[in-house]
Amino acid sequence: MFKPLEIFIGLRYTRAKQRSGFISFISMTSMLGIALGVMALITVLSVMNGFEAQLREKILGMASHITVSDSNHSLKNWRELGQNLSDRQNIVGWAPFVNAEVMLSANQRVSGSLLRGVLPSKEDDVSDISQKMLIGQLSDLKSGEFGLILGFELARYLRVTVGDKVTVITPQVTPTPAGILPRLRRFKVVGLFEVGMYEYDRNLALLHLDDGANLLRLNGGVSGLRIQLQDLFNAPLITRDIASTLTPNYRVSNWTMEHSNFFKAIKTEKRVMFIILMLIVAVAAFNIVSTLVMVVTDKRSEIAILRTLGFTPRSVMAVFMVQGTLIGLIGTLVGVVAGVGLALNIETLVPAIEHFFQVQFLPADIYYISELPSKLELDDVITIASYSFVLAMISTIYPAWQASRVNPAEALRYE
């Protein structure tokens, strides 16, 4: 196949055995450095994408896309308000809720907890808690029976299971002849759930909406409404639309407001990791400079012969740019293949490593997620490969320019 002469000679120099084995070693080191940097960058960004997706799924599986509450913390007309909101476009479901911070006591153990009153018939419209049940069902919560569904970690801490009794201690107090006493109520555990996120599994307890309203003395009201959207990323726009139609005593918030700092922190960390790991690729790419400088020194006489045969300085420069670019291209391709393969199989490899060495990289009581997820995105792969290849090409400019300045007469004087 016909190829331009500069490309042919550049490829020939790349394939030829060097008189100095050290030059070949430096070339291989540069190539492997680029490959390792690209592989690490693709893998790390895929893991961070997986973390972000998993956290968003787990948080929004329990939290609401939009929350409507009253300034008095007791929303009375929640049925009419929910029906009116359900007629809006992009809203796929709504459900009332009651929230309170309480203390749970059982077996001489006490734990702070978030008590959430839900309506079992409506809860599936706004959360996936029914899919996370380990024992029992959400429908086991019945009005007036004072049943509780606990997170698995919370139940384990309190040493209770289905059928056991738990005492709920609320912040409200009750005046009695003996003095002011905290309000207590005995509940029966009717189910356990496990979301897979320690924050919820350790701190959340569910009860029926009516029982929660009676316990907190909301007089027929609720803490607010939870709203589920067809597209969660439309939450800010729909929040503004809902707020504009309600009176000022209503408060409308969404998941981007309640968890904005958390997801911004993840994006910032991802950006910083990209820059740090890209520096590894840059260091490996700039090793090409030293490689080509030594190659130019080694081939001064051959460059002089090419010049006497009619090669222009631009052609000589192209020869060595081809050689350096090929090193960068091979390193980038190897890194992309290895990185994609590792990112696609990391959810299998990490548990195998943990099992083999009997360690756990992400303990559930420390990290939000105890598994190492991965989400490979094509845009990230293309961006990383492009940056790596461009850095390799930039690294070839200076040594190629030095080669183009070789004086044939001086180079051949002692040949």
C-alpha positions in Angstrom: 0.0 0.0 0.0 1.2 3.4 -0.9 2.1 5.7 2.0 3.6 9.2 2.2 7.4 8.9 2.5 7.5 10.7 5.9 5.0 8.3 7.4 6.9 5.3 5.9 10.2 6.4 7.3 8.7 7.3 10.7 7.1 3.9 11.0 10.4 2.3 9.8 12.3 4.1 12.6 9.7 2.9 15.1 10.0 -0.8 14.1 13.8 -0.7 13.6 16.1 -2.1 16.4 17.9 0.8 18.1 21.6 0.7 18.5 21.0 1.8 22.0 18.7 -0.5 24.0 18.2 2.3 26.5 16.2 4.3 23.9 13.9 1.3 23.3 13.4 1.0 27.0 12.4 4.6 27.4 10.0 4.3 24.5 8.4 1.2 26.1 8.2 3.0 29.4 6.5 6.0 27.8 4.0 3.7 26.1 3.2 1.8 29.3 3.0 5.0 31.3 0.4 6.4 28.9 -1.5 3.1 28.9 -1.6 2.9 32.7 -2.6 6.5 33.1 -5.5 6.1 30.6 -6.6 2.8 32.2 -6.6 4.4 35.7 -8.4 7.5 34.6 -11.2 5.5 32.8 -11.6 3.1 35.7 -11.7 5.8 38.4 -14.1 8.0 36.5 -16.4 5.0 35.8 -16.4 4.1 39.6 -17.2 7.7 40.5 -20.0 7.8 37.9 -21.3 4.6 39.5 -21.1 6.1 42.9 -23.0 9.1 41.8 -25.7 7.0 40.1 -26.1 4.6 43.0 -26.3 7.4 45.5 -28.9 9.3 43.5 -30.9 6.1 43.1 -30.8 5.2 46.7 -31.4 8.7 48.1 -34.2 9.4 45.7 -35.7 6.0 46.2 -36.4 7.1 49.8 -36.5 10.9 49.5 -39.0 12.8 47.3 -38.4 14.7 44.1 -40.5 17.6 45.4 -41.8 18.3 48.9 -44.7 20.6 49.7 -45.2 21.5 53.4 -46.9 24.1 55.5 -45.3 26.8 57.6 -47.3 25.5 60.6 -45.9 22.0 60.1 -49.5 20.7 59.9 -50.9 20.5 56.4 -54.7 20.2 56.8 -56.0 20.2 53.2 -53.5 17.7 51.9 -56.1 15.6 50.0 -57.3 18.5 47.9 -53.8 19.8 47.4 -52.6 16.4 46.3 -55.4 15.9 43.9 -54.8 19.3 42.3 -51.1 18.7 41.9 -51.6 15.2 40.4 -53.4 16.9 37.4 -50.2 18.7 36.5 -48.0 17.5 33.7 -44.8 15.5 34.6 -46.2 14.6 38.1 -46.7 10.8 38.3 -47.6 10.4 41.9 -48.0 12.0 45.4 -48.3 10.8 49.0 -48.7 12.4 52.4 -46.1 11.9 55.1 -45.4 12.7 58.8 -41.9 13.3 60.0 -40.5 13.5 63.5 -37.2 12.9 65.2 -37.7 10.5 68.1 -35.9 8.1 70.4 -36.5 4.3 70.1 -35.9 2.1 73.1 -35.8 -1.7 73.4 -33.8 -4.3 75.3 -32.1 -1.6 77.4 -30.8 0.1 74.2 -31.8 3.6 73.0 -31.3 5.1 69.5 -32.1 8.3 67.8 -34.3 7.8 64.8 -36.3 9.5 62.1 -39.9 8.5 62.4 -41.8 8.7 59.1 -45.6 8.2 58.9 -46.7 6.9 55.5 -49.9 5.9 53.8 -49.3 2.3 52.5 -51.7 2.6 49.6 -50.0 5.8 48.3 -46.3 5.2 49.3 -45.5 3.1 46.2 -46.3 6.2 44.1 -43.3 8.1 45.5 -40.7 5.5 46.8 -39.5 2.0 46.2 -39.5 1.0 49.9 -41.9 -1.9 49.3 -39.2 -3.4 47.0 -36.7 -3.3 49.8 -38.6 -5.2 52.4 -36.8 -8.1 54.0 -39.6 -9.3 56.3 -43.2 -8.3 56.1 -45.0 -5.9 53.7 -45.7 -2.2 53.7 -49.4 -3.1 53.9 -48.8 -4.6 57.4 -48.9 -1.0 58.7 -52.6 -0.6 59.7 -54.2 2.5 61.2 -54.7 2.2 64.9 -52.6 -0.9 65.4 -49.3 1.0 66.1 -47.0 -1.1 64.0 -43.4 -0.2 63.0 -41.2 -1.1 60.1 -37.6 -0.7 61.0 -34.4 -0.5 59.0 -32.3 -3.6 59.2 -29.3 -2.0 60.9 -31.6 -0.2 63.4 -33.4 -3.4 64.3 -30.1 -5.2 64.7 -28.8 -2.4 67.1 -32.0 -2.6 69.2 -31.9 -6.4 69.1 -35.5 -6.7 67.9 -37.2 -8.5 65.1 -40.8 -8.9 63.8 -43.2 -9.3 66.7 -41.1 -7.5 69.3 -42.1 -4.3 71.1 -40.3 -1.0 70.8 -40.9 2.2 72.8 -41.1 5.4 70.9 -40.2 8.6 72.9 -41.2 11.8 71.2 -39.9 15.3 71.8 -43.3 16.5 72.9 -44.1 16.4 76.6 -47.2 15.6 78.6 -48.0 17.5 81.9 -49.0 15.1 84.7 -49.5 15.5 88.5 -46.0 14.1 88.9 -44.6 16.7 86.6 -43.8 17.1 82.9 -43.0 13.7 81.3 -42.0 12.8 77.7 -44.7 11.2 75.6 -44.2 7.5 75.3 -45.9 4.9 73.1 -45.3 1.2 72.6 -45.2 -0.1 69.1 -45.0 -3.6 67.6 -42.4 -4.3 64.9 -44.2 -5.7 61.9 -41.5 -5.6 59.2 -37.8 -4.9 58.3 -36.4 -3.3 55.2 -32.9 -2.8 53.8 -32.2 -0.1 51.3 -28.5 -0.7 51.1 -27.7 2.8 52.3 -26.5 2.8 55.9 -28.1 6.3 56.6 -31.6 4.9 56.1 -31.1 1.3 57.3 -29.7 2.6 60.6 -32.0 5.6 61.3 -35.4 5.2 59.6 -38.5 3.8 61.1 -41.9 3.7 59.3 -45.4 3.7 60.8 -48.9 4.3 59.5 -49.8 7.9 58.7 -52.7 8.0 61.1 -50.7 6.6 63.9 -48.0 9.2 63.3 -50.4 12.1 63.2 -52.0 10.9 66.4 -48.7 10.5 68.1 -47.6 14.0 67.1 -51.0 15.5 67.7 -51.3 17.0 64.3 -55.2 17.1 64.5 -55.8 15.5 61.1 -53.0 17.2 59.4 -49.7 15.9 58.0 -46.2 17.2 57.7 -46.4 17.6 54.0 -46.7 15.9 50.6 -44.1 14.0 48.7 -44.3 14.3 44.9 -42.8 12.0 42.3 -41.8 13.3 38.8 -41.6 11.6 35.5 -38.1 13.3 35.0 -36.3 14.1 38.2 -34.1 16.7 36.5 -37.2 18.8 35.9 -37.6 19.3 39.6 -36.3 22.9 39.8 -38.6 24.1 37.0 -41.7 22.3 38.4 -40.9 23.5 41.9 -41.0 27.1 40.7 -44.2 26.4 38.8 -45.9 24.9 41.9 -44.7 27.6 44.2 -46.1 30.4 42.0 -49.6 28.9 42.3 -49.6 28.5 46.1 -49.9 31.0 48.9 -46.7 32.2 50.8 -47.5 30.0 53.8 -46.5 26.9 51.7 -43.0 25.8 51.4 -41.9 23.9 48.2 -38.5 22.3 48.0 -36.9 19.6 45.8 -34.1 17.1 45.9 -31.6 19.5 44.2 -32.1 21.9 47.1 -32.0 19.3 49.9 -29.0 17.4 48.5 -27.3 19.9 46.3 -24.1 20.3 48.3 -23.7 16.5 48.3 -23.9 16.0 44.6 -21.9 19.2 43.9 -19.1 17.7 46.1 -19.2 14.5 44.1 -18.9 16.5 40.8 -16.0 18.6 42.2 -14.2 15.4 43.4 -14.6 13.9 40.0 -13.2 16.9 38.3 -10.2 17.0 40.7 -9.5 13.3 40.2 -9.6 13.8 36.4 -7.0 16.6 36.7 -4.8 14.6 39.0 -4.8 11.4 36.9 -4.4 13.4 33.7 -1.1 14.6 35.1 0.0 11.0 35.2 -0.8 10.7 31.5 1.0 14.0 30.9 4.2 12.9 32.6 4.2 9.7 30.6 3.4 11.6 27.4 6.3 14.0 28.0 8.7 11.1 28.4 8.3 10.9 24.6 10.3 14.1 24.5 13.4 12.5 26.0 12.9 9.4 23.9 12.8 11.4 20.6 15.7 13.7 21.7 17.9 10.6 22.1 16.6 9.1 18.8 17.4 12.4 17.0 20.9 12.4 18.5 21.4 8.7 17.5 20.2 9.3 13.9 21.9 12.6 13.1 23.8 11.1 10.2 20.7 9.5 8.7 18.9 12.8 9.0 21.8 14.5 7.2 21.5 11.9 4.4 17.8 12.5 4.0 18.4 16.3 3.8 21.0 15.7 1.0 18.4 13.6 -0.8 16.0 16.5 -0.9 14.1 16.3 2.4 12.9 19.6 3.6 13.1 20.6 7.3 9.3 20.2 7.5 9.6 16.6 6.1 12.2 15.7 8.7 10.0 17.1 11.4 7.1 15.0 10.2 9.2 11.8 10.3 9.9 12.2 14.1 6.4 13.4 14.8 5.1 10.2 13.3 7.3 8.1 15.5 6.3 9.9 18.7 2.6 10.0 17.7 2.7 6.3 17.1 4.0 5.7 20.7 1.2 7.8 22.1 -1.4 6.2 19.9 -0.4 2.6 20.9 -0.3 3.6 24.6 -3.7 5.3 24.4 -5.3 2.4 22.6 -3.9 -0.2 25.1 -5.0 2.0 28.0 -8.5 2.4 26.6 -8.9 -1.3 26.0 -7.6 -2.2 29.5 -9.6 0.6 31.2 -12.9 -0.3 29.5 -12.3 -4.0 30.4 -11.5 -3.2 34.0 -14.4 -0.7 34.4 -16.9 -3.3 33.0 -15.7 -6.0 35.3 -14.8 -4.2 38.5 -18.0 -5.1 40.2 -16.9 -8.8 39.8 -13.2 -8.3 40.5 -13.5 -6.3 43.7 -15.7 -8.9 45.6 -13.3 -11.6 44.4 -10.3 -9.7 45.8 -12.2 -9.0 49.1 -13.0 -12.6 49.4 -9.5 -13.8 48.7 -7.8 -11.4 51.1 -10.6 -11.4 53.7 -11.0 -7.7 53.7 -13.7 -5.2 53.0 -12.8 -2.0 51.2 -16.0 -0.1 51.9 -17.5 -0.9 55.3 -21.2 -0.2 55.5 -21.0 1.7 58.8 -18.5 4.2 57.3 -19.4 4.6 53.7 -22.8 5.4 52.1 -22.4 2.5 49.7 -20.7 -0.8 50.7 -20.2 -2.0 47.1 -18.0 -0.6 44.4 -20.2 0.3 41.5 -19.1 1.2 38.0 -20.8 3.1 35.2 -18.8 3.4 32.0 -19.7 6.5 29.9 -18.7 6.8 26.3 -18.1 10.5 26.6 -15.5 10.0 29.3 -13.6 7.4 27.3 -13.6 9.7 24.2 -12.4 12.7 26.3 -9.6 10.8 28.0 -8.4 9.2 24.8 -8.5 12.5 23.0 -6.5 14.3 25.7 -4.0 11.6 25.9 -3.4 11.5 22.1 -3.2 15.3 21.9 -0.6 15.4 24.8 1.5 12.8 23.0 1.4 14.8 19.7 2.4 18.0 21.6 5.3 16.1 23.1 6.8 15.3 19.7 7.0 19.0 18.5 10.2 20.0 20.2 12.4 17.0 19.4 11.0 16.9 15.8 11.9 20.6 15.5 15.4 19.9 16.7 15.8 17.2 14.1 14.7 19.6 11.4 17.6 21.9 12.4 20.3 19.3 11.9 23.0 20.7 9.6 23.9 18.0 7.0 27.5 19.2 6.6 28.3 19.1 10.3 26.5 15.8 10.8 28.5 14.1 8.0 31.9 15.7 8.8 33.2 12.8 10.7 31.3 10.0 8.9 
